[in-house]
Amino acid sequence: MAKAALFVIAGFEELEAVTIVDVLRRGSVALDVVSLGPALEVKSKHDVILTADLLFKNFHPEQYDLLIIPGGTISYLDHKEFMDLVAASARAGQKIAAICAAPVVLGRLGLLKGRQAVCFPGLENELTGAIVPDGRPPVVTDGPFTTSRGPATAMPFALELLAILSGKDASTKIAKDMLVA
């Protein structure tokens, strides 16, 4: 069974986080929500409290097939240990996904150089060295990185992540079950 981790920090975008959790768990992916704060309860951008499964200090990246960063904030950049983890995970070839403002993490670390990527409109200059495709696709996967534009693209993003982890058939089935396709 595939295993993924979704990181939340104060100010995260709840629509993106919860959509990803919902789709991946429906698709039988073992998904842990990891708090980057001091407690398991983390407040979203719009004051929704999400209870994480574990604290960052107890996280072991080698146990996961995919690391996921929802947007809503760029506060992730201020969490040095998290940034170090993302950089090390990328060097190890681990798959990493980011949506909305979160692709800025990948951009600041220089991980998107020469790769196609998208993000929340207006933040494209933060994707250092990335190739931002014309036509504004909702989701782009290039090598180990998957990026997406924002809250309205959370569903296609989550379904793409499910396809990466469990195959296109699993993603298509969940999309039909949820009346997306």
Long-range contacts (C-beta under 8 A, 24 or more apart in sequence): 1-28, 1-29, 1-30, 2-29, 2-30, 2-65, 2-66, 2-165, 2-166, 3-29, 3-30, 3-31, 3-32, 3-63, 3-64, 3-65, 3-66, 4-29, 4-30, 4-31, 4-32, 4-64, 4-65, 4-66, 4-67, 4-68, 4-161, 4-165, 5-31, 5-32, 5-33, 5-34, 5-59, 5-61, 5-64, 5-66, 5-67, 5-68, 6-31, 6-32, 6-33, 6-34, 6-68, 6-69, 6-70, 7-34, 7-36, 7-56, 7-67, 7-68, 7-69, 7-70, 7-76, 7-82, 8-33, 8-34, 8-35, 8-36, 8-37, 8-42, 8-44, 8-50, 8-52, 8-70, 9-35, 9-36, 9-37, 9-42, 9-73, 9-75, 9-76, 9-79, 9-82, 10-37, 10-42, 10-43, 10-73, 10-75, 11-43, 11-44, 11-45, 11-72, 11-73, 11-75, 12-42, 12-44, 12-45, 12-50, 12-70, 12-71, 12-72, 12-73, 13-44, 13-45, 13-70, 13-71, 13-72, 13-73, 13-99, 13-100, 13-150, 13-151, 14-44, 14-45, 14-46, 14-48, 14-50, 14-72, 15-151, 15-154, 16-70, 16-71, 16-72, 16-99, 16-100, 16-150, 16-151, 16-154, 16-157, 17-44, 17-50, 17-70, 18-50, 19-154, 19-155, 19-157, 19-158, 20-68, 20-70, 20-154, 20-157, 20-158, 20-161, 22-158, 23-155, 23-158, 23-159, 23-161, 23-162, 23-174, 23-178, 24-158, 24-161, 24-162, 24-165, 26-174, 26-177, 26-178, 27-162, 27-165, 27-166, 27-170, 27-171, 27-173, 27-174, 28-166, 28-170, 29-162, 29-165, 29-166, 32-59, 32-64, 34-59, 36-76, 36-79, 36-82, 44-72, 45-72, 45-73, 56-81, 56-82, 59-85, 61-85, 61-88, 61-89, 61-92, 61-94, 64-94, 65-94, 65-95, 65-165, 66-94, 66-95, 66-96, 66-97, 66-161, 66-164, 66-165, 67-94, 67-95, 67-96, 67-97, 68-96, 68-97, 68-98, 68-161, 69-96, 69-97, 69-98, 69-99, 69-102, 69-105, 70-99, 70-100, 70-102, 71-98, 71-99, 71-100, 71-101, 71-102, 71-103, 71-119, 71-120, 71-150, 72-100, 72-101, 73-101, 74-101, 74-102, 74-104, 74-105, 76-102, 76-105, 77-104, 77-105, 77-108, 83-108, 83-109, 86-111, 87-111, 90-144, 93-144, 94-144, 95-144, 95-145, 95-146, 95-164, 96-144, 96-145, 96-146, 97-145, 97-146, 97-147, 97-148, 97-157, 97-161, 98-145, 98-146, 98-147, 98-148, 99-147, 99-148, 99-149, 99-150, 99-153, 99-154, 99-157, 100-148, 100-149, 100-150, 100-151, 103-127, 103-130, 103-147, 106-145, 106-147, 111-145, 112-145, 112-147, 115-142, 115-143, 115-145, 116-140, 116-142, 117-142, 117-145, 117-147, 118-147, 118-148, 118-149, 119-147, 119-149, 120-149, 120-150, 121-149, 121-150, 155-180
